[in-house]
């Protein structure tokens, strides 16, 4: 089993003796039934078990232990969970009740079977076909004063703490993205907005053939991007109309008062992020999956993008 046990143990050590004992028992229950290749990690600031996807998250709160096995598992074990407070993706086990060991084991094993034949997605699955493009960018970047930082699961190059440029290979193209691209002159007329109407300042330069990557031209775009920071060019945020929960998020809030209370305690900006995140999904199944993902974050008072900040 691939683990980062020290982090999980550190998480548990941060609680009082009562919660610590419960969490240690819970950790042992889960470890005893997951496959050997299961990864122990942290996701949404919680201990997480991954096996071709998320098997289960858990976290301790003031009056209960939260288990997050996903909506399918909760629906499947609905009759066994009648004595517990549940929502779409969460189970609350009161601190004054013993851990239901057999039920937890069954839930975890149910998810194991569901995920057993699922291939885990790889964000870098197309990297090999763009090795030459990566090499070109690495040769260009050493000619700049940019600092490499790791953000959002990839390398980003910054100047004076501001994001300048990043790149990555995809199935049909290799993309260089300029975070202040809206201010670039774009002499070559190559920059595009990935999401028209939503992407404000970021612009992309896409290549379908590495032979068309002109080092001098790319370097010129990067240098112009650096100059926009020196000149203090920043896209000022525009005030937007307030948005309200709707659809699956609204229903989940109505059906779970604890979840609703956690949501209402968030800042207006964080509420908006979650609402837009759900609304952007076109399919109801995608909306449900996104709801499952954000419930643990909201229950902890976290923002959608907090895990990427200050790293």
C-alpha positions as CSV (number, residue, x, y, z in Angstrom):
1,X,0.0,0.0,0.0
2,X,1.4,3.4,-1.0
3,X,1.1,5.7,2.0
4,X,2.0,9.0,3.6
5,X,1.2,7.7,7.0
6,X,3.0,10.4,8.9
7,X,0.6,13.0,7.6
8,X,-2.4,11.0,8.6
9,X,-1.0,10.3,12.0
10,X,-0.2,14.0,12.4
11,X,-3.8,14.8,11.5
12,X,-5.1,12.3,14.2
13,X,-2.6,13.6,16.8
14,X,-4.1,17.0,16.5
15,X,-7.3,15.9,18.3
16,X,-8.2,15.3,21.9
17,X,-7.9,11.8,23.3
18,X,-11.5,10.9,22.7
19,X,-11.5,11.8,19.0
20,X,-8.0,10.5,18.6
21,X,-9.0,7.0,19.8
22,X,-12.0,7.0,17.5
23,X,-10.0,8.1,14.5
24,X,-7.3,5.5,15.2
25,X,-9.9,2.7,15.3
26,X,-11.5,4.0,12.1
27,X,-8.1,4.1,10.3
28,X,-7.5,0.5,11.3
29,X,-10.9,-0.6,10.1
30,X,-10.3,0.9,6.7
31,X,-6.7,-0.3,6.4
32,X,-7.8,-3.9,7.1
33,X,-10.1,-4.1,4.1
34,X,-8.6,-2.0,1.3
35,X,-6.5,-3.7,-1.4
36,X,-2.7,-3.6,-0.9
37,X,-2.2,-1.1,-3.8
38,X,-4.5,1.4,-2.2
39,X,-3.0,4.9,-1.8
40,X,-3.3,6.8,1.5
41,X,-3.2,10.5,0.8
42,X,-4.9,13.8,1.6
43,X,-7.7,15.3,-0.4
44,X,-9.8,18.3,0.5
45,X,-7.7,18.5,3.7
46,X,-8.9,15.1,4.8
47,X,-7.4,11.6,5.1
48,X,-8.3,9.9,1.9
49,X,-8.0,6.3,0.5
50,X,-7.7,6.1,-3.3
51,X,-8.0,3.0,-5.5
52,X,-8.6,3.9,-9.1
53,X,-10.5,6.8,-7.6
54,X,-11.7,7.9,-4.2
55,X,-12.7,5.0,-1.9
56,X,-13.5,7.1,1.2
57,X,-12.5,10.3,3.0
58,X,-13.0,10.9,6.7
59,X,-12.7,13.8,9.1
60,X,-13.5,14.7,12.7
61,X,-15.8,17.5,13.7
62,X,-17.1,18.9,16.9
63,X,-19.8,16.4,17.6
64,X,-19.3,13.7,14.9
65,X,-17.0,11.8,12.6
66,X,-17.7,12.5,8.9
67,X,-17.4,9.6,6.4
68,X,-17.5,10.5,2.7
69,X,-17.9,7.3,0.5
70,X,-19.9,9.0,-2.2
71,X,-23.6,9.0,-3.0
72,X,-23.7,5.6,-4.7
73,X,-22.5,3.8,-1.5
74,X,-24.9,5.8,0.7
75,X,-27.8,5.0,-1.5
76,X,-26.8,1.3,-1.6
77,X,-26.6,1.0,2.2
78,X,-29.6,3.3,2.9
79,X,-31.4,0.8,5.1
80,X,-28.4,0.2,7.2
81,X,-27.8,3.9,7.6
82,X,-31.2,4.8,8.8
83,X,-30.0,5.6,12.3
84,X,-27.4,8.0,11.0
85,X,-27.6,11.4,9.6
86,X,-26.7,11.3,5.9
87,X,-26.6,13.6,2.9
88,X,-25.8,13.0,-0.7
89,X,-22.2,12.1,-0.1
90,X,-21.7,12.2,3.7
91,X,-22.4,10.1,6.8
92,X,-22.3,11.5,10.3
93,X,-21.4,9.2,13.1
94,X,-22.0,10.8,16.5
95,X,-19.1,10.7,18.9
96,X,-21.2,9.1,21.6
97,X,-22.0,6.1,19.3
98,X,-19.5,3.2,18.6
99,X,-18.1,3.0,15.2
100,X,-20.2,0.5,13.1
101,X,-17.2,-1.6,12.0
102,X,-19.0,-4.1,9.8
103,X,-21.0,-1.4,8.1
104,X,-17.9,0.7,7.4
105,X,-16.1,-2.4,6.1
106,X,-19.0,-3.2,3.8
107,X,-19.1,0.4,2.4
108,X,-15.4,0.4,1.7
109,X,-15.6,-3.0,0.0
110,X,-18.6,-1.9,-2.1
111,X,-16.5,1.0,-3.4
112,X,-13.5,-1.3,-4.0
113,X,-15.6,-3.5,-6.2
114,X,-17.1,-0.5,-8.0
115,X,-13.6,0.9,-8.8
116,X,-11.7,-2.3,-9.3
117,X,-11.9,-2.3,-13.1
118,X,-11.8,1.5,-13.5
119,X,-8.7,3.0,-15.0
120,X,-7.6,6.0,-13.0
121,X,-7.3,9.2,-15.1
122,X,-3.8,10.5,-15.7
123,X,-3.4,14.2,-16.3
124,X,0.0,13.6,-18.0
125,X,-1.2,10.8,-20.3
126,X,-0.2,12.7,-23.4
127,X,3.1,14.0,-22.1
128,X,5.3,11.5,-24.0
129,X,4.1,12.6,-27.4
130,X,5.1,16.2,-26.7
131,X,8.6,15.5,-25.3
132,X,10.2,17.6,-28.0
133,X,7.9,20.5,-27.2
134,X,8.7,20.3,-23.5
135,X,12.4,20.5,-24.4
136,X,11.9,23.6,-26.5
137,X,10.1,25.3,-23.7
138,X,12.8,24.4,-21.2
139,X,15.4,25.8,-23.5
140,X,13.4,29.1,-23.8
141,X,12.6,29.5,-20.1
142,X,16.3,29.5,-19.1
143,X,16.7,32.7,-21.0
144,X,14.2,34.4,-18.8
145,X,14.2,35.6,-15.1
146,X,11.2,33.5,-14.3
147,X,10.9,31.4,-11.2
148,X,9.4,27.9,-11.4
149,X,6.6,27.1,-9.0
150,X,4.3,24.1,-8.6
151,X,0.6,25.1,-8.8
152,X,-2.6,23.4,-9.8
153,X,-0.8,20.1,-10.4
154,X,1.8,21.5,-12.9
155,X,4.8,23.8,-13.2
156,X,4.0,27.5,-13.5
157,X,6.6,30.2,-14.1
158,X,6.3,33.5,-12.2
159,X,7.8,37.0,-12.1
160,X,7.6,39.0,-8.9
161,X,5.1,36.5,-7.5
162,X,2.8,36.9,-10.5
163,X,1.9,34.0,-12.9
164,X,3.4,34.5,-16.3
165,X,3.4,31.3,-18.3
166,X,2.8,27.5,-18.2
167,X,2.4,24.8,-20.8
168,X,1.2,21.2,-21.3
169,X,0.5,18.5,-23.9
170,X,-3.0,17.4,-24.7
171,X,-4.4,14.8,-27.2
172,X,-4.6,17.1,-30.2
173,X,-2.3,20.0,-29.4
174,X,0.5,21.4,-27.2
175,X,-0.6,24.5,-25.4
176,X,1.3,27.5,-23.9
177,X,-0.8,29.6,-21.7
178,X,-0.1,33.3,-20.8
179,X,-1.7,34.4,-17.6
180,X,-1.7,38.1,-18.6
181,X,-2.4,37.3,-22.2
182,X,-5.2,39.7,-22.6
183,X,-2.7,42.6,-22.5
184,X,-0.4,41.1,-25.2
185,X,-0.2,42.7,-28.6
186,X,-0.3,39.2,-30.2
187,X,1.6,40.2,-33.3
188,X,1.3,36.7,-34.7
189,X,-2.4,36.6,-34.2
190,X,-2.2,33.2,-32.5
191,X,-3.7,33.6,-29.0
192,X,-7.1,32.1,-28.2
193,X,-9.3,32.1,-25.1
194,X,-10.0,28.6,-23.9
195,X,-13.5,29.5,-22.5
196,X,-14.9,32.5,-24.4
197,X,-16.9,34.8,-22.0
198,X,-15.4,33.1,-18.9
199,X,-11.6,33.4,-19.2
200,X,-10.8,37.0,-18.5
201,X,-7.0,37.4,-18.8
202,X,-5.5,34.0,-19.7
203,X,-4.8,33.3,-23.4
204,X,-3.4,30.2,-25.1
205,X,-1.0,29.6,-28.0
206,X,-1.7,26.1,-29.4
207,X,0.5,23.9,-31.6
208,X,-0.5,20.8,-33.5
209,X,3.1,20.3,-34.8
210,X,6.2,20.9,-32.8
211,X,8.1,21.9,-35.9
212,X,6.0,25.1,-36.0
213,X,7.2,26.2,-32.5
214,X,9.4,29.3,-33.2
215,X,11.7,29.8,-30.2
216,X,12.3,33.5,-30.9
217,X,8.6,34.3,-31.2
218,X,7.6,32.3,-28.1
219,X,10.4,34.1,-26.1
220,X,9.2,37.4,-27.3
221,X,5.7,36.7,-26.1
222,X,7.1,35.6,-22.7
223,X,9.2,38.8,-22.4
224,X,6.2,40.9,-23.3
225,X,4.2,39.1,-20.6
226,X,6.9,40.0,-18.1
227,X,6.7,43.6,-19.1
228,X,3.0,43.7,-18.4
229,X,3.8,42.9,-14.8
230,X,6.5,45.6,-14.7
231,X,4.1,48.1,-16.1
232,X,1.5,47.1,-13.5
233,X,-1.1,45.9,-16.0
234,X,-3.7,44.0,-14.0
235,X,-7.3,43.1,-15.1
236,X,-9.5,44.7,-12.5
237,X,-12.3,42.3,-11.3
238,X,-15.8,43.3,-12.3
239,X,-18.7,43.2,-9.9
240,X,-21.1,40.4,-10.9
241,X,-24.6,39.8,-10.0
242,X,-25.2,37.6,-6.9
243,X,-26.0,34.0,-7.7
244,X,-28.2,31.6,-5.7
245,X,-28.0,27.8,-5.4
246,X,-30.2,25.9,-7.7
247,X,-30.8,22.3,-8.9
248,X,-29.0,19.6,-7.0
249,X,-27.1,22.0,-4.7
250,X,-30.3,23.7,-3.7
251,X,-32.0,20.4,-3.0
252,X,-29.0,19.1,-1.0
253,X,-29.0,22.3,1.1
254,X,-32.8,22.0,1.8
255,X,-32.5,18.3,2.8
256,X,-29.5,18.7,5.2
257,X,-29.6,21.5,7.7
258,X,-26.1,20.8,8.9
259,X,-24.8,21.1,5.3
260,X,-26.9,24.2,4.8
261,X,-25.5,25.8,8.0
262,X,-21.9,25.1,6.8
263,X,-22.7,26.6,3.4
264,X,-24.2,29.7,4.8
265,X,-21.2,30.3,7.0
266,X,-19.0,30.6,3.9
267,X,-17.9,34.0,2.5
268,X,-19.9,35.3,-0.4
269,X,-17.0,34.6,-2.8
270,X,-16.7,31.0,-1.7
271,X,-20.4,30.4,-2.1
272,X,-20.3,31.8,-5.6
273,X,-17.4,29.5,-6.5
274,X,-19.3,26.4,-5.4
275,X,-22.6,27.5,-7.1
276,X,-20.8,28.3,-10.4
277,X,-18.8,25.0,-10.2
278,X,-22.1,23.0,-10.0
279,X,-23.9,25.1,-12.6
280,X,-21.1,24.8,-15.2
281,X,-21.8,21.1,-15.5
282,X,-24.2,20.3,-18.3
283,X,-25.1,16.7,-17.4
284,X,-27.1,15.9,-14.2
285,X,-24.7,13.0,-13.5
286,X,-21.7,15.4,-13.6
287,X,-23.6,17.8,-11.3
288,X,-24.1,15.0,-8.8
289,X,-20.4,14.0,-8.9
290,X,-19.3,17.6,-8.4
291,X,-21.7,17.9,-5.5
292,X,-20.1,14.8,-3.9
293,X,-16.7,16.4,-4.3
294,X,-17.6,19.7,-2.7
295,X,-19.6,18.5,0.3
296,X,-16.5,17.6,2.4
297,X,-14.9,21.0,1.6
298,X,-18.0,22.9,2.6
299,X,-18.5,20.9,5.8
300,X,-15.0,22.1,6.8
301,X,-15.5,25.7,5.8
302,X,-13.1,25.4,3.0
303,X,-13.2,27.2,-0.4
304,X,-13.2,25.3,-3.7
305,X,-9.6,26.3,-4.5
306,X,-8.1,26.5,-1.0
307,X,-6.0,23.4,-1.6
308,X,-4.1,25.3,-4.3
309,X,-3.4,28.4,-2.3
310,X,-0.2,29.3,-0.5
311,X,1.7,26.5,-2.0
